[in-house]
Amino acid sequence: MKHHTVILPFVLPRLTDKAASQFIELLRAILDATEHHYAAQVHRYHQRQREIRYDRTAPPSTLTDNPF
């Protein structure tokens, strides 16, 4: 999982070390539950994205045309 720096529009309160640890554990549990709930949809989305074929070659008529 990549870490991202986010500028929050508010200041988070100072927590004790234990409270901060418990808060992070809670957030991770929520994230895990959310990922589990939507896993099938995310898998289908990524599968469709892999199946999209982008044609990056020039049309055949332009390959044989002399540009000069």
mmCIF file of the N, C-alpha and C atoms, coordinates in Angstrom:
data_MODEL
# 
_entry.id   MODEL 
# 
loop_
_atom_site.group_PDB 
_atom_site.id 
_atom_site.type_symbol 
_atom_site.label_atom_id 
_atom_site.label_alt_id 
_atom_site.label_comp_id 
_atom_site.label_asym_id 
_atom_site.label_entity_id 
_atom_site.label_seq_id 
_atom_site.pdbx_PDB_ins_code 
_atom_site.Cartn_x 
_atom_site.Cartn_y 
_atom_site.Cartn_z 
_atom_site.occupancy 
_atom_site.B_iso_or_equiv 
_atom_site.pdbx_formal_charge 
_atom_site.auth_seq_id 
_atom_site.auth_comp_id 
_atom_site.auth_asym_id 
_atom_site.auth_atom_id 
_atom_site.pdbx_PDB_model_num 
ATOM 1   N N  . MET A 1 1  ? 0.839   -1.166 0.000   1.00 0.00 ? 1  MET A N  1 
ATOM 2   C CA . MET A 1 1  ? 0.000   0.000  0.000   1.00 0.00 ? 1  MET A CA 1 
ATOM 3   C C  . MET A 1 1  ? 0.892   1.238  0.000   1.00 0.00 ? 1  MET A C  1 
ATOM 4   N N  . LYS A 1 2  ? 0.618   2.142  -0.916  1.00 0.00 ? 2  LYS A N  1 
ATOM 5   C CA . LYS A 1 2  ? 1.407   3.363  -0.992  1.00 0.00 ? 2  LYS A CA 1 
ATOM 6   C C  . LYS A 1 2  ? 0.930   4.368  0.050   1.00 0.00 ? 2  LYS A C  1 
ATOM 7   N N  . HIS A 1 3  ? 1.862   5.088  0.600   1.00 0.00 ? 3  HIS A N  1 
ATOM 8   C CA . HIS A 1 3  ? 1.523   6.139  1.546   1.00 0.00 ? 3  HIS A CA 1 
ATOM 9   C C  . HIS A 1 3  ? 1.439   7.460  0.810   1.00 0.00 ? 3  HIS A C  1 
ATOM 10  N N  . HIS A 1 4  ? 0.430   8.238  1.135   1.00 0.00 ? 4  HIS A N  1 
ATOM 11  C CA . HIS A 1 4  ? 0.226   9.530  0.501   1.00 0.00 ? 4  HIS A CA 1 
ATOM 12  C C  . HIS A 1 4  ? 0.169   10.609 1.574   1.00 0.00 ? 4  HIS A C  1 
ATOM 13  N N  . THR A 1 5  ? 0.724   11.746 1.270   1.00 0.00 ? 5  THR A N  1 
ATOM 14  C CA . THR A 1 5  ? 0.608   12.885 2.153   1.00 0.00 ? 5  THR A CA 1 
ATOM 15  C C  . THR A 1 5  ? -0.647  13.648 1.772   1.00 0.00 ? 5  THR A C  1 
ATOM 16  N N  . VAL A 1 6  ? -1.482  13.905 2.753   1.00 0.00 ? 6  VAL A N  1 
ATOM 17  C CA . VAL A 1 6  ? -2.738  14.597 2.508   1.00 0.00 ? 6  VAL A CA 1 
ATOM 18  C C  . VAL A 1 6  ? -2.804  15.807 3.424   1.00 0.00 ? 6  VAL A C  1 
ATOM 19  N N  . ILE A 1 7  ? -3.186  16.921 2.868   1.00 0.00 ? 7  ILE A N  1 
ATOM 20  C CA . ILE A 1 7  ? -3.378  18.117 3.679   1.00 0.00 ? 7  ILE A CA 1 
ATOM 21  C C  . ILE A 1 7  ? -4.831  18.125 4.130   1.00 0.00 ? 7  ILE A C  1 
ATOM 22  N N  . LEU A 1 8  ? -5.034  18.012 5.429   1.00 0.00 ? 8  LEU A N  1 
ATOM 23  C CA . LEU A 1 8  ? -6.390  17.979 5.960   1.00 0.00 ? 8  LEU A CA 1 
ATOM 24  C C  . LEU A 1 8  ? -6.884  19.398 6.201   1.00 0.00 ? 8  LEU A C  1 
ATOM 25  N N  . PRO A 1 9  ? -8.157  19.635 5.961   1.00 0.00 ? 9  PRO A N  1 
ATOM 26  C CA . PRO A 1 9  ? -8.691  20.976 6.176   1.00 0.00 ? 9  PRO A CA 1 
ATOM 27  C C  . PRO A 1 9  ? -8.918  21.290 7.653   1.00 0.00 ? 9  PRO A C  1 
ATOM 28  N N  . PHE A 1 10 ? -8.515  20.387 8.522   1.00 0.00 ? 10 PHE A N  1 
ATOM 29  C CA . PHE A 1 10 ? -8.658  20.612 9.956   1.00 0.00 ? 10 PHE A CA 1 
ATOM 30  C C  . PHE A 1 10 ? -7.455  20.000 10.666  1.00 0.00 ? 10 PHE A C  1 
ATOM 31  N N  . VAL A 1 11 ? -7.273  20.362 11.894  1.00 0.00 ? 11 VAL A N  1 
ATOM 32  C CA . VAL A 1 11 ? -6.145  19.858 12.673  1.00 0.00 ? 11 VAL A CA 1 
ATOM 33  C C  . VAL A 1 11 ? -6.642  18.717 13.553  1.00 0.00 ? 11 VAL A C  1 
ATOM 34  N N  . LEU A 1 12 ? -5.985  17.586 13.451  1.00 0.00 ? 12 LEU A N  1 
ATOM 35  C CA . LEU A 1 12 ? -6.365  16.447 14.283  1.00 0.00 ? 12 LEU A CA 1 
ATOM 36  C C  . LEU A 1 12 ? -5.921  16.694 15.718  1.00 0.00 ? 12 LEU A C  1 
ATOM 37  N N  . PRO A 1 13 ? -6.687  16.209 16.675  1.00 0.00 ? 13 PRO A N  1 
ATOM 38  C CA . PRO A 1 13 ? -6.300  16.423 18.076  1.00 0.00 ? 13 PRO A CA 1 
ATOM 39  C C  . PRO A 1 13 ? -5.073  15.600 18.441  1.00 0.00 ? 13 PRO A C  1 
ATOM 40  N N  . ARG A 1 14 ? -4.354  16.054 19.409  1.00 0.00 ? 14 ARG A N  1 
ATOM 41  C CA . ARG A 1 14 ? -3.215  15.297 19.927  1.00 0.00 ? 14 ARG A CA 1 
ATOM 42  C C  . ARG A 1 14 ? -3.752  14.110 20.707  1.00 0.00 ? 14 ARG A C  1 
ATOM 43  N N  . LEU A 1 15 ? -3.171  12.950 20.487  1.00 0.00 ? 15 LEU A N  1 
ATOM 44  C CA . LEU A 1 15 ? -3.598  11.736 21.173  1.00 0.00 ? 15 LEU A CA 1 
ATOM 45  C C  . LEU A 1 15 ? -2.422  11.137 21.925  1.00 0.00 ? 15 LEU A C  1 
ATOM 46  N N  . THR A 1 16 ? -2.745  10.341 22.920  1.00 0.00 ? 16 THR A N  1 
ATOM 47  C CA . THR A 1 16 ? -1.689  9.585  23.585  1.00 0.00 ? 16 THR A CA 1 
ATOM 48  C C  . THR A 1 16 ? -1.197  8.529  22.606  1.00 0.00 ? 16 THR A C  1 
ATOM 49  N N  . ASP A 1 17 ? -0.047  7.962  22.890  1.00 0.00 ? 17 ASP A N  1 
ATOM 50  C CA . ASP A 1 17 ? 0.496   6.923  22.006  1.00 0.00 ? 17 ASP A CA 1 
ATOM 51  C C  . ASP A 1 17 ? -0.483  5.755  21.874  1.00 0.00 ? 17 ASP A C  1 
ATOM 52  N N  . LYS A 1 18 ? -1.070  5.356  22.994  1.00 0.00 ? 18 LYS A N  1 
ATOM 53  C CA . LYS A 1 18 ? -2.010  4.232  22.972  1.00 0.00 ? 18 LYS A CA 1 
ATOM 54  C C  . LYS A 1 18 ? -3.253  4.585  22.153  1.00 0.00 ? 18 LYS A C  1 
ATOM 55  N N  . ALA A 1 19 ? -3.791  5.773  22.362  1.00 0.00 ? 19 ALA A N  1 
ATOM 56  C CA . ALA A 1 19 ? -4.987  6.189  21.633  1.00 0.00 ? 19 ALA A CA 1 
ATOM 57  C C  . ALA A 1 19 ? -4.697  6.299  20.137  1.00 0.00 ? 19 ALA A C  1 
ATOM 58  N N  . ALA A 1 20 ? -3.532  6.826  19.775  1.00 0.00 ? 20 ALA A N  1 
ATOM 59  C CA . ALA A 1 20 ? -3.162  6.934  18.365  1.00 0.00 ? 20 ALA A CA 1 
ATOM 60  C C  . ALA A 1 20 ? -3.062  5.548  17.735  1.00 0.00 ? 20 ALA A C  1 
ATOM 61  N N  . SER A 1 21 ? -2.462  4.619  18.458  1.00 0.00 ? 21 SER A N  1 
ATOM 62  C CA . SER A 1 21 ? -2.337  3.249  17.964  1.00 0.00 ? 21 SER A CA 1 
ATOM 63  C C  . SER A 1 21 ? -3.707  2.610  17.772  1.00 0.00 ? 21 SER A C  1 
ATOM 64  N N  . GLN A 1 22 ? -4.600  2.796  18.749  1.00 0.00 ? 22 GLN A N  1 
ATOM 65  C CA . GLN A 1 22 ? -5.946  2.234  18.642  1.00 0.00 ? 22 GLN A CA 1 
ATOM 66  C C  . GLN A 1 22 ? -6.728  2.885  17.496  1.00 0.00 ? 22 GLN A C  1 
ATOM 67  N N  . PHE A 1 23 ? -6.535  4.173  17.300  1.00 0.00 ? 23 PHE A N  1 
ATOM 68  C CA . PHE A 1 23 ? -7.223  4.882  16.219  1.00 0.00 ? 23 PHE A CA 1 
ATOM 69  C C  . PHE A 1 23 ? -6.788  4.343  14.859  1.00 0.00 ? 23 PHE A C  1 
ATOM 70  N N  . ILE A 1 24 ? -5.477  4.135  14.687  1.00 0.00 ? 24 ILE A N  1 
ATOM 71  C CA . ILE A 1 24 ? -4.961  3.587  13.431  1.00 0.00 ? 24 ILE A CA 1 
ATOM 72  C C  . ILE A 1 24 ? -5.485  2.167  13.219  1.00 0.00 ? 24 ILE A C  1 
ATOM 73  N N  . GLU A 1 25 ? -5.532  1.372  14.286  1.00 0.00 ? 25 GLU A N  1 
ATOM 74  C CA . GLU A 1 25 ? -6.085  0.014  14.171  1.00 0.00 ? 25 GLU A CA 1 
ATOM 75  C C  . GLU A 1 25 ? -7.547  0.057  13.745  1.00 0.00 ? 25 GLU A C  1 
ATOM 76  N N  . LEU A 1 26 ? -8.325  0.997  14.284  1.00 0.00 ? 26 LEU A N  1 
ATOM 77  C CA . LEU A 1 26 ? -9.719  1.146  13.899  1.00 0.00 ? 26 LEU A CA 1 
ATOM 78  C C  . LEU A 1 26 ? -9.843  1.524  12.427  1.00 0.00 ? 26 LEU A C  1 
ATOM 79  N N  . LEU A 1 27 ? -9.047  2.485  11.984  1.00 0.00 ? 27 LEU A N  1 
ATOM 80  C CA . LEU A 1 27 ? -9.089  2.892  10.576  1.00 0.00 ? 27 LEU A CA 1 
ATOM 81  C C  . LEU A 1 27 ? -8.718  1.739  9.656   1.00 0.00 ? 27 LEU A C  1 
ATOM 82  N N  . ARG A 1 28 ? -7.714  0.966  10.032  1.00 0.00 ? 28 ARG A N  1 
ATOM 83  C CA . ARG A 1 28 ? -7.320  -0.187 9.212   1.00 0.00 ? 28 ARG A CA 1 
ATOM 84  C C  . ARG A 1 28 ? -8.422  -1.244 9.174   1.00 0.00 ? 28 ARG A C  1 
ATOM 85  N N  . ALA A 1 29 ? -9.107  -1.452 10.296  1.00 0.00 ? 29 ALA A N  1 
ATOM 86  C CA . ALA A 1 29 ? -10.210 -2.422 10.329  1.00 0.00 ? 29 ALA A CA 1 
ATOM 87  C C  . ALA A 1 29 ? -11.342 -1.965 9.411   1.00 0.00 ? 29 ALA A C  1 
ATOM 88  N N  . ILE A 1 30 ? -11.641 -0.668 9.432   1.00 0.00 ? 30 ILE A N  1 
ATOM 89  C CA . ILE A 1 30 ? -12.682 -0.136 8.548   1.00 0.00 ? 30 ILE A CA 1 
ATOM 90  C C  . ILE A 1 30 ? -12.260 -0.298 7.090   1.00 0.00 ? 30 ILE A C  1 
ATOM 91  N N  . LEU A 1 31 ? -10.998 0.017  6.783   1.00 0.00 ? 31 LEU A N  1 
ATOM 92  C CA . LEU A 1 31 ? -10.500 -0.131 5.416   1.00 0.00 ? 31 LEU A CA 1 
ATOM 93  C C  . LEU A 1 31 ? -10.551 -1.593 4.973   1.00 0.00 ? 31 LEU A C  1 
ATOM 94  N N  . ASP A 1 32 ? -10.122 -2.513 5.835   1.00 0.00 ? 32 ASP A N  1 
ATOM 95  C CA . ASP A 1 32 ? -10.159 -3.941 5.488   1.00 0.00 ? 32 ASP A CA 1 
ATOM 96  C C  . ASP A 1 32 ? -11.585 -4.407 5.213   1.00 0.00 ? 32 ASP A C  1 
ATOM 97  N N  . ALA A 1 33 ? -12.538 -3.986 6.038   1.00 0.00 ? 33 ALA A N  1 
ATOM 98  C CA . ALA A 1 33 ? -13.933 -4.375 5.849   1.00 0.00 ? 33 ALA A CA 1 
ATOM 99  C C  . ALA A 1 33 ? -14.468 -3.808 4.534   1.00 0.00 ? 33 ALA A C  1 
ATOM 100 N N  . THR A 1 34 ? -14.103 -2.569 4.226   1.00 0.00 ? 34 THR A N  1 
ATOM 101 C CA . THR A 1 34 ? -14.554 -1.933 2.993   1.00 0.00 ? 34 THR A CA 1 
ATOM 102 C C  . THR A 1 34 ? -13.962 -2.637 1.784   1.00 0.00 ? 34 THR A C  1 
ATOM 103 N N  . GLU A 1 35 ? -12.662 -2.934 1.829   1.00 0.00 ? 35 GLU A N  1 
ATOM 104 C CA . GLU A 1 35 ? -12.022 -3.639 0.718   1.00 0.00 ? 35 GLU A CA 1 
ATOM 105 C C  . GLU A 1 35 ? -12.642 -5.022 0.522   1.00 0.00 ? 35 GLU A C  1 
ATOM 106 N N  . HIS A 1 36 ? -12.942 -5.712 1.618   1.00 0.00 ? 36 HIS A N  1 
ATOM 107 C CA . HIS A 1 36 ? -13.555 -7.041 1.522   1.00 0.00 ? 36 HIS A CA 1 
ATOM 108 C C  . HIS A 1 36 ? -14.947 -6.934 0.889   1.00 0.00 ? 36 HIS A C  1 
ATOM 109 N N  . HIS A 1 37 ? -15.709 -5.930 1.289   1.00 0.00 ? 37 HIS A N  1 
ATOM 110 C CA . HIS A 1 37 ? -17.068 -5.755 0.784   1.00 0.00 ? 37 HIS A CA 1 
ATOM 111 C C  . HIS A 1 37 ? -17.086 -5.480 -0.721  1.00 0.00 ? 37 HIS A C  1 
ATOM 112 N N  . TYR A 1 38 ? -16.149 -4.670 -1.195  1.00 0.00 ? 38 TYR A N  1 
ATOM 113 C CA . TYR A 1 38 ? -16.129 -4.272 -2.598  1.00 0.00 ? 38 TYR A CA 1 
ATOM 114 C C  . TYR A 1 38 ? -15.120 -5.048 -3.444  1.00 0.00 ? 38 TYR A C  1 
ATOM 115 N N  . ALA A 1 39 ? -14.527 -6.097 -2.917  1.00 0.00 ? 39 ALA A N  1 
ATOM 116 C CA . ALA A 1 39 ? -13.460 -6.819 -3.612  1.00 0.00 ? 39 ALA A CA 1 
ATOM 117 C C  . ALA A 1 39 ? -13.892 -7.332 -4.988  1.00 0.00 ? 39 ALA A C  1 
ATOM 118 N N  . ALA A 1 40 ? -15.073 -7.908 -5.089  1.00 0.00 ? 40 ALA A N  1 
ATOM 119 C CA . ALA A 1 40 ? -15.528 -8.456 -6.377  1.00 0.00 ? 40 ALA A CA 1 
ATOM 120 C C  . ALA A 1 40 ? -15.675 -7.349 -7.418  1.00 0.00 ? 40 ALA A C  1 
ATOM 121 N N  . GLN A 1 41 ? -16.216 -6.193 -7.018  1.00 0.00 ? 41 GLN A N  1 
ATOM 122 C CA . GLN A 1 41 ? -16.376 -5.085 -7.952  1.00 0.00 ? 41 GLN A CA 1 
ATOM 123 C C  . GLN A 1 41 ? -15.029 -4.536 -8.395  1.00 0.00 ? 41 GLN A C  1 
ATOM 124 N N  . VAL A 1 42 ? -14.109 -4.403 -7.467  1.00 0.00 ? 42 VAL A N  1 
ATOM 125 C CA . VAL A 1 42 ? -12.778 -3.900 -7.806  1.00 0.00 ? 42 VAL A CA 1 
ATOM 126 C C  . VAL A 1 42 ? -12.084 -4.860 -8.757  1.00 0.00 ? 42 VAL A C  1 
ATOM 127 N N  . HIS A 1 43 ? -12.229 -6.151 -8.504  1.00 0.00 ? 43 HIS A N  1 
ATOM 128 C CA . HIS A 1 43 ? -11.630 -7.161 -9.387  1.00 0.00 ? 43 HIS A CA 1 
ATOM 129 C C  . HIS A 1 43 ? -12.208 -7.050 -10.798 1.00 0.00 ? 43 HIS A C  1 
ATOM 130 N N  . ARG A 1 44 ? -13.546 -6.932 -10.908 1.00 0.00 ? 44 ARG A N  1 
ATOM 131 C CA . ARG A 1 44 ? -14.163 -6.793 -12.227 1.00 0.00 ? 44 ARG A CA 1 
ATOM 132 C C  . ARG A 1 44 ? -13.679 -5.534 -12.940 1.00 0.00 ? 44 ARG A C  1 
ATOM 133 N N  . TYR A 1 45 ? -13.557 -4.435 -12.218 1.00 0.00 ? 45 TYR A N  1 
ATOM 134 C CA . TYR A 1 45 ? -13.093 -3.183 -12.819 1.00 0.00 ? 45 TYR A CA 1 
ATOM 135 C C  . TYR A 1 45 ? -11.687 -3.341 -13.385 1.00 0.00 ? 45 TYR A C  1 
ATOM 136 N N  . HIS A 1 46 ? -10.786 -3.900 -12.581 1.00 0.00 ? 46 HIS A N  1 
ATOM 137 C CA . HIS A 1 46 ? -9.401  -4.064 -13.044 1.00 0.00 ? 46 HIS A CA 1 
ATOM 138 C C  . HIS A 1 46 ? -9.313  -5.053 -14.203 1.00 0.00 ? 46 HIS A C  1 
ATOM 139 N N  . GLN A 1 47 ? -10.148 -6.089 -14.180 1.00 0.00 ? 47 GLN A N  1 
ATOM 140 C CA . GLN A 1 47 ? -10.168 -7.047 -15.283 1.00 0.00 ? 47 GLN A CA 1 
ATOM 141 C C  . GLN A 1 47 ? -10.595 -6.357 -16.576 1.00 0.00 ? 47 GLN A C  1 
ATOM 142 N N  . ARG A 1 48 ? -11.642 -5.530 -16.520 1.00 0.00 ? 48 ARG A N  1 
ATOM 143 C CA . ARG A 1 48 ? -12.085 -4.803 -17.715 1.00 0.00 ? 48 ARG A CA 1 
ATOM 144 C C  . ARG A 1 48 ? -11.021 -3.841 -18.205 1.00 0.00 ? 48 ARG A C  1 
ATOM 145 N N  . GLN A 1 49 ? -10.304 -3.198 -17.288 1.00 0.00 ? 49 GLN A N  1 
ATOM 146 C CA . GLN A 1 49 ? -9.253  -2.268 -17.697 1.00 0.00 ? 49 GLN A CA 1 
ATOM 147 C C  . GLN A 1 49 ? -8.120  -2.997 -18.418 1.00 0.00 ? 49 GLN A C  1 
ATOM 148 N N  . ARG A 1 50 ? -7.806  -4.220 -17.989 1.00 0.00 ? 50 ARG A N  1 
ATOM 149 C CA . ARG A 1 50 ? -6.762  -4.996 -18.658 1.00 0.00 ? 50 ARG A CA 1 
ATOM 150 C C  . ARG A 1 50 ? -7.209  -5.462 -20.039 1.00 0.00 ? 50 ARG A C  1 
ATOM 151 N N  . GLU A 1 51 ? -8.515  -5.673 -20.210 1.00 0.00 ? 51 GLU A N  1 
ATOM 152 C CA . GLU A 1 51 ? -9.031  -6.176 -21.480 1.00 0.00 ? 51 GLU A CA 1 
ATOM 153 C C  . GLU A 1 51 ? -9.145  -5.097 -22.546 1.00 0.00 ? 51 GLU A C  1 
ATOM 154 N N  . ILE A 1 52 ? -9.116  -3.843 -22.166 1.00 0.00 ? 52 ILE A N  1 
ATOM 155 C CA . ILE A 1 52 ? -9.212  -2.756 -23.146 1.00 0.00 ? 52 ILE A CA 1 
ATOM 156 C C  . ILE A 1 52 ? -7.942  -2.760 -23.985 1.00 0.00 ? 52 ILE A C  1 
ATOM 157 N N  . ARG A 1 53 ? -8.123  -2.794 -25.277 1.00 0.00 ? 53 ARG A N  1 
ATOM 158 C CA . ARG A 1 53 ? -6.979  -2.799 -26.174 1.00 0.00 ? 53 ARG A CA 1 
ATOM 159 C C  . ARG A 1 53 ? -6.885  -1.436 -26.840 1.00 0.00 ? 53 ARG A C  1 
ATOM 160 N N  . TYR A 1 54 ? -5.748  -0.820 -26.717 1.00 0.00 ? 54 TYR A N  1 
ATOM 161 C CA . TYR A 1 54 ? -5.530  0.477  -27.330 1.00 0.00 ? 54 TYR A CA 1 
ATOM 162 C C  . TYR A 1 54 ? -4.745  0.276  -28.618 1.00 0.00 ? 54 TYR A C  1 
ATOM 163 N N  . ASP A 1 55 ? -5.305  0.703  -29.732 1.00 0.00 ? 55 ASP A N  1 
ATOM 164 C CA . ASP A 1 55 ? -4.642  0.581  -31.021 1.00 0.00 ? 55 ASP A CA 1 
ATOM 165 C C  . ASP A 1 55 ? -3.710  1.767  -31.189 1.00 0.00 ? 55 ASP A C  1 
ATOM 166 N N  . ARG A 1 56 ? -2.426  1.541  -31.046 1.00 0.00 ? 56 ARG A N  1 
ATOM 167 C CA . ARG A 1 56 ? -1.449  2.624  -31.110 1.00 0.00 ? 56 ARG A CA 1 
ATOM 168 C C  . ARG A 1 56 ? -0.683  2.626  -32.433 1.00 0.00 ? 56 ARG A C  1 
ATOM 169 N N  . THR A 1 57 ? -1.093  1.805  -33.378 1.00 0.00 ? 57 THR A N  1 
ATOM 170 C CA . THR A 1 57 ? -0.412  1.777  -34.673 1.00 0.00 ? 57 THR A CA 1 
ATOM 171 C C  . THR A 1 57 ? -1.133  2.710  -35.643 1.00 0.00 ? 57 THR A C  1 
ATOM 172 N N  . ALA A 1 58 ? -0.413  3.198  -36.608 1.00 0.00 ? 58 ALA A N  1 
ATOM 173 C CA . ALA A 1 58 ? -1.007  4.076  -37.620 1.00 0.00 ? 58 ALA A CA 1 
ATOM 174 C C  . ALA A 1 58 ? -1.875  3.251  -38.544 1.00 0.00 ? 58 ALA A C  1 
ATOM 175 N N  . PRO A 1 59 ? -2.898  3.853  -39.122 1.00 0.00 ? 59 PRO A N  1 
ATOM 176 C CA . PRO A 1 59 ? -3.731  3.119  -40.093 1.00 0.00 ? 59 PRO A CA 1 
ATOM 177 C C  . PRO A 1 59 ? -2.878  2.608  -41.250 1.00 0.00 ? 59 PRO A C  1 
ATOM 178 N N  . PRO A 1 60 ? -3.222  1.478  -41.839 1.00 0.00 ? 60 PRO A N  1 
ATOM 179 C CA . PRO A 1 60 ? -2.407  0.878  -42.906 1.00 0.00 ? 60 PRO A CA 1 
ATOM 180 C C  . PRO A 1 60 ? -2.163  1.795  -44.098 1.00 0.00 ? 60 PRO A C  1 
ATOM 181 N N  . SER A 1 61 ? -3.119  2.633  -44.450 1.00 0.00 ? 61 SER A N  1 
ATOM 182 C CA . SER A 1 61 ? -2.936  3.494  -45.627 1.00 0.00 ? 61 SER A CA 1 
ATOM 183 C C  . SER A 1 61 ? -1.813  4.508  -45.422 1.00 0.00 ? 61 SER A C  1 
ATOM 184 N N  . THR A 1 62 ? -1.593  4.946  -44.212 1.00 0.00 ? 62 THR A N  1 
ATOM 185 C CA . THR A 1 62 ? -0.542  5.945  -43.974 1.00 0.00 ? 62 THR A CA 1 
ATOM 186 C C  . THR A 1 62 ? 0.846   5.316  -43.876 1.00 0.00 ? 62 THR A C  1 
ATOM 187 N N  . LEU A 1 63 ? 0.882   4.008  -43.666 1.00 0.00 ? 63 LEU A N  1 
ATOM 188 C CA . LEU A 1 63 ? 2.193   3.360  -43.575 1.00 0.00 ? 63 LEU A CA 1 
ATOM 189 C C  . LEU A 1 63 ? 2.873   3.259  -44.942 1.00 0.00 ? 63 LEU A C  1 
ATOM 190 N N  . THR A 1 64 ? 2.091   3.167  -46.008 1.00 0.00 ? 64 THR A N  1 
ATOM 191 C CA . THR A 1 64 ? 2.676   3.020  -47.339 1.00 0.00 ? 64 THR A CA 1 
ATOM 192 C C  . THR A 1 64 ? 2.735   4.325  -48.110 1.00 0.00 ? 64 THR A C  1 
ATOM 193 N N  . ASP A 1 65 ? 2.070   5.365  -47.636 1.00 0.00 ? 65 ASP A N  1 
ATOM 194 C CA . ASP A 1 65 ? 2.088   6.653  -48.330 1.00 0.00 ? 65 ASP A CA 1 
ATOM 195 C C  . ASP A 1 65 ? 3.452   7.319  -48.189 1.00 0.00 ? 65 ASP A C  1 
ATOM 196 N N  . ASN A 1 66 ? 3.923   7.899  -49.276 1.00 0.00 ? 66 ASN A N  1 
ATOM 197 C CA . ASN A 1 66 ? 5.170   8.633  -49.237 1.00 0.00 ? 66 ASN A CA 1 
ATOM 198 C C  . ASN A 1 66 ? 4.853   10.081 -48.825 1.00 0.00 ? 66 ASN A C  1 
ATOM 199 N N  . PRO A 1 67 ? 5.396   10.538 -47.698 1.00 0.00 ? 67 PRO A N  1 
ATOM 200 C CA . PRO A 1 67 ? 5.046   11.872 -47.229 1.00 0.00 ? 67 PRO A CA 1 
ATOM 201 C C  . PRO A 1 67 ? 5.658   12.988 -48.068 1.00 0.00 ? 67 PRO A C  1 
ATOM 202 N N  . PHE A 1 68 ? 6.578   12.680 -48.996 1.00 0.00 ? 68 PHE A N  1 
ATOM 203 C CA . PHE A 1 68 ? 7.250   13.727 -49.765 1.00 0.00 ? 68 PHE A CA 1 
ATOM 204 C C  . PHE A 1 68 ? 6.774   13.769 -51.167 1.00 0.00 ? 68 PHE A C  1 
# 
